[in-house]
Amino acid sequence: MQRYLFNFYLAIEGINANKLRTFLTALGIIFGVAAVIAMLAIGSGAKQAILEQMKLIGTNNIVLTAKMPGDDNEEEEEAAADAGANSAQNDKKPFSPGLTLEDLASLQKVIPNIESTSPEIVLPTNVIQSAQLQKARCIGVNNNFFDLNQLNLDAGDYFHKSHLEGGKPVCIIGKNIQIKFFKDGNAIGQQIKCGNTWLRVIGVLQKRQASKESLENLGIRDYNSDVYVPVTTSLLRFKNRAKITAAKLARRNRRNSSNEQENYHQLDRAVIRVGDSKQMKATAAIMSRILKRRHNNIVDFEIEVPELLLEQEQKTQDTFNLVLAVIAAISLLVGGIGIMNIMLASVLERIKEIGVRRSLGATREDIILQFLFEAIIISLLGGLIGVALGILSATGIASVAEIPTVISAWSIILSFGVAGSIGLIFGLFPARKAAMQDPIKALRSD
């Protein structure tokens, strides 16, 4: 043990005698370790963000969104042109009933892979309570909405069967609505006015924590700031855009002549849960064909599979992480080669020192230990500085570029362990070369 400690002490003396050379030697390790930590932090952050997005949209979900004809939809224009060819003699445009509750019922009846559907009717409104007013959204939903979006109640109950079938004036409010209008926190059983309709609060949702960026990327509303009513209540007491009246027909004729469009969709959005995730694409394709037939070949809807989009995003991120890993590995390799080159040059400079030590009784093992300790110490020092630089880089990237980063303990341990291993591996050859020097020739060298 004393011999090991003595050789370790000599290695530290050799490093102190050449501080600048030591720092330059460690630069490759410093930047390599920093790159590894920053890369792993970016990869972990991106993965965590994608997992959070998956929680927001749920799993095995297909999102069906209502669109107006011609809204950047070439497929719709071609389909409408084909459908309009038969009615060209009458100079009339094909009619679509829009996205309705009957569409969802038809899809669920025809496609056995569909487990549940969640319609959504979004109506901007004013919320009034206790002489306070705030702009908000009144969302017509059923109980599947809360299940598919993993929204739990903080107080009260979900909608009962009588609420859903009879169009009762009841609502469930988001946490922000409760905080705004009910200072005492007791909202259950109290009245709140949405537009011209008074609603009785039967439930309050738990606050959903989600970043603004995640909500925007997925096109999801802030669930905490909405008022939720049964879908039948929304249609009966607020507005049913699918209802055809004489006044609506007159407005539609005027809009057709001026190429203006009015939203005729009963539903704004629907989320459909599929039983078998392997059948997501096939189910989406069947849904598209059924809806096109029901809408007279007018594609006034959009079907998205968020899970597949997020999986593709994950694949892209994995590719990006692999590129970063290769760059970091190259940096570490260059750092290791730099250590080996400098240590080989050090052996040539210190031949006389090696000869003196050998003549005083040092064995080849002692010479190997001395130079090997030097290489390992340089690598570990570079690793420590690289860890600090990597943490600072990851933090800086997160704040400046607004990219989520997660620094984990295992990434620091991994990069530090790699740095020590590089010192051991790339320092072994110079150490053996120093030990193989002939002590007599070494003493004769100038």
N, C-alpha and C positions, 0 to 999 in steps of 0.2 A: 504493500500500500504506500509506503514511504517513497518507493521508486516512482510510482504513478503520480504522486503528489509533486515530487521534484520535477518530473518531466512536464507536468501541467504548469508549474511555476515558470519553467524555462520558456514554455510556449507563450505565456502571458507577457514575459519580458520581451520576446521577439516581436510580439504584436505592438507593444508600447513603443518599441524602438522605431517602428515604421507605421505610424498612425495614418498618414495620408494614403500610403499604399494599401493598408488594411481597409480603409473606407472605400477606396476605388474598387478594391477586390469585392467588397460586399454589395456594391451597387446593383449588380445583376440579381442577387438574392433579394435585396430590398424591394426592387420593382416587381420581381416575380411573385413574391409573397403578397405584396399589396394588390397585384392584379388578381390573384387567386381569391383573396378575401372579398374584394369588390365584386368580382364576377359571381361568386356564390351568394353574396348579399342581394345582387340584382336578380339572380335566378330565383332565390327563395322568396323575394318580395313579389315578383311577377306570379309565381305559383300561388302564393297566399291570396293575391288579388283575384286570380281566376277562381280559386276555391270560394272566395267570398261572393263573387258574381254567381257561381253555381248555386250557392245557398239562396241568393236573392230570387233567381228565376225558378228554382226547384229542379228536379230531375225528370227526365222523360216527358218534357213538356213541348208542345208545339204552339206557337203564337200565331193567331189569325187576326189580321188587322184590316179594317175597312179602309178603302182608298177611293178617291174620286177618279172616274175614267180619264185616261190620258195623262195621269200624273207620273211622267217618266216611266211609262210602261209600254214598251214596243209590242209585247205579246198581246196586251189588251187591244191596242190599235188594230193589229192584224186580225184578231178574233172578231172585233166589232165590224171590221170591213167585210169579212166573210159573212157574218150574220146579217149585215145590212144590204148585201147584194140581193137577197130575196125580196126585200121591202123597198128597193130602189124606185120601183114604179110609183109607190105612194109617197116617196120622199119623206119617210119617217125613220127616226133613229130607233134602234132596238131598245127595249125597256128592260131594266134590271130592278128587281125588288130591293136590292141592297142586302147587306148582311143582317140576318134576322135570327130570332130565337128558333124559328122553324128550321133554319139551316143547321143549327147545332143539333136539334132533335133528329133531323134526317141523317146527319153524319154518324151520330151515336147509334142509330138504328141499323145503318148499312155496314159500318165498320166495327167488327167485334173487338178489335184491338184497343178501342177507345174505352178508357175506364171512367172518366168524368170530364165534364165541360164546365167552364167558368166564364159566363158572359160578363161584359163590362160596358156600361153606358156612362160616358163622362159628360157632365153638364156643369159648366162654369156658373157660379152663383154667388150671392152675397149671404153670409151667415150673420145672423143677428141674435144677440142674447144679452139681457141686462144693459140695454142702451149702448152696446158695443157692436161694431160692424167690421167684418173682415171678408175680403174676397177669398173664396175657396172653391173646391170642386165637390159636387155631389155625385157620388159614384153608385150606379145601380148594379148590384151583384147578388149572387146567391152564396150559400155557405161554403161551396166548393172554393170560392175565391180565397177565403182565409186559410183553407187547408193547403191549396196549391202554392200559395205564397208564404206558407209557414208563419202566419200571423196569429199570435196568441192573445187572449183577452187578459187585461189587467184587472177588470172588474165587470160584473154583469154577465149577460148571456148572449149567445149567437141568435140568429133569427129562428123563430119557431115556424112550424109548418103553416100555421094560420097567417103569420106575417107574410110568408112568401106567396101564398095563394090568394089572399084577400086584399093585397095592396095596402096594408096597414101603415099609418103614418109613424113609423118607428125608425130609428137609426142607430148605428154604431159609429163612434167618433174616434179619430186618431188622438194620440197623446198630446200633440201640440194644440189641438182644438180644446181639449180639456183644460190645459194650462192657461190658455188665452181667456176662456169664457167662464171657467168655474174655478175661482181662486181658492175655494175651500177644498177642492179636489173631489167633491161629491157631485157627480154628474148624473148618476143613475136615477131614472124616474123624472128628471127635469126636462123642460121644453127648450127647444132650440129652433130658430126659424131659418129655413133655407129658401131663399127667394120669397114666394108668397105662401109657403106651406110650413105649418108648425109640425115639428117632429118630436117624438118622445125618445129620449136616450135610453137604450136598454143595455148598452155595452161600451166599454172603453178598451182600445187595443193597447198592448204593451208597446213601448217605444222601440222602434226598429232602428238600430244603429247601422248606418251605411254612408259611405263617402259620396260626396256630390259627383265625383268623377265616375264612380261605378253606376250611379243612377242614370247619368247622361249616356254612358256607353251602351247600356242595356235598354235605354228608352223607358225606364221605370219611373213612376211618380214617387214623390215622397209620401209614403203611406201614413206618416204621422200627422199630416196636415189636411186630410180629406174627411168627408162625411159620407158614410156608407148607408145606403137604403136598399131594401129588397128590390130586385129588378122589376117586379110587377108594380111596386110603388112608384118607381121612376117613370114607368110607361103611363100609369093611370093618373098620377098626381102632378107630374112635371111635364114631360114632353115625349111624344111618340112620333119620331120622325118618319116612320114607315106608314103612318096613317094618311090615307089619301082623302083630301077634301076638295070641294069645288074651288076654294080660294087657293089651295096649293097647286091644283092643276093650272089655274090661270097664271100663277107666278111662274110655274115651270115653263109654260108656253112662252112667256115673256123672256125668261132667261135663255131658252133655246134659241130664240131669235137674236139675242145679243151675245150668245156663246158664254153666258154666265152659268155657273153650276151651284146648285144647292145641295147640302148634305142630306141625302135621302136614306142613309143607313140607320136601321133601328139600333144596331150595336156598333160601338166604336172598336171594340177589341174582344177577343175571346182566347182563353188559354185552355188547351186540350191536353189532358194527360193520357199517354199511351202506355199500355201494359208492358209490352216487350220493347226494350230499347233498341234491339237489333232491327226492328221493323219501323224505325222512325222515318227514314227516307221513303220507304214504300207507302207508309200511311199518309205522309204529306202529299205524295203524288196522287193517291186515290182521292184525298180530300180536294185537291185542286180540280180534278176532273168532275167530281160530283158538283162542286160549287159553280163551275163553268156552265154545266147543264142547267142548274137551277137559276143562274143569272143570265140565261140566253146568250151564252158565249161572251159575255162582257166580264173581263177580268178586273173587277173593281174591288179586289182584295189582295192581300199579300200574306204569304205563308212563310214563316221562319222557324228554323229549328235551332234555338239558342245553344243547346248542348253541343251540337255538331260544330257550330261556329266557334264556341269556346275550346272545343277539342282541337280545331284547326289552329286557333290562337296559341294553344299550349304546344302544338307541334312546332309552330314558328318560333316560339320562345325557346323550346328545347334546342332547335338548330342554332339559334343565336347564342345560347349558353355554351353549346359545343364549340362554336367558333371562339368564344371568349376563353374557354378552357384550353384550347389548342394554343392560343396566343400566350396565356399564362404559363403553360407548360414549356413553350419555347423560351420564354423569359427566364424561367428557372434553369432550363438546360444551358442557356447562354451564361447564366450566372455560375453554374457549376463548372463549365469549361473555363470561364475566367478565373475561378479559384484554382483550378488545376494548372493553368498557364502561369499565373503569378507564383504559385508554390514551386513550380519547376524552375522559374527564374530565380526564386529565392534560394533554391538548392545550389544553383551555380554561383550565386553571390556569397554563399556561406559555406563553401567547401572547406576553407581553412578552419572555421568553427567546428565543422563536423569532424575534421581530422584531429583537432585538439581534444574534443570530447572522447573520440575513440581511443586516443593515446592515453587518456586518463582513466580508462576502464569502462567507458560506456559501451554497452552492447548494441547490436543492430536493432534489437527490440526497443531500446531506449530512444534511438534516433527516429525509429518509426513512430513511437508514441509522441515524441515532441512535435514532429511535423503534422502528424494526424490531429493532435490536440489543437494546433494552430488553425488548421482548416475547419475543424468542427466549431471552434470558438467564433471564427469569422462568420461562418454560416449562421450560427445561433444569434449573434449580434445583428446580422443582417435580417434574420427572421423577426427579431423583436422590433426593430425599426420598421420593417415591412408590415408587421401587424398593426402598429400605430398608424402608419400611412394608409393602410387599407381601410381601417375603421374611419379615418378622417375622409378618405375618398368616397366611401359609401354614404357617409352622412352628408357630404357636400353634394353628391349626385342627387340624393333624395330631396334636398332643399332647393337646389338650383334648377335641376331638370324636372322636378316633380315626378320622379320615378320611384315607386315604392321599393324599399330595400329592407331586408331583414338580416341582421348580423347574428349568426348563431355561434355558440361555443365550439361546436364540433368543427366548424370551418376554420376557426383560429387554431385549434389543436392540430387539424390536418395540415394546414399550411406551415405551422411551426415544425411539425414532425418531418415534413418533406424537406424543409430547409436543413435540419440536422442530418437527415439521410444524405442529402447532396454533399454536405461537407465531409461525411464519412466516405462516400463512394469516390468522389473526385479528389479527395485528399490522400487516398490510399496509394495511388500510383506515384505521386511525388515523394511521399514518405518512404516508400520502398526504394525509390531511386536514390534518395539521400542515404539510406542505410547500406546500400550496396557499394558506396564509395570506398575505395582503398585508402585507409588512413595515412599510409606513407605518401602516396601521390597527393593526397589532400593537403598534407603539411607542406609539400614542396610547391604547391600552386601559389601564384602571386595574388 
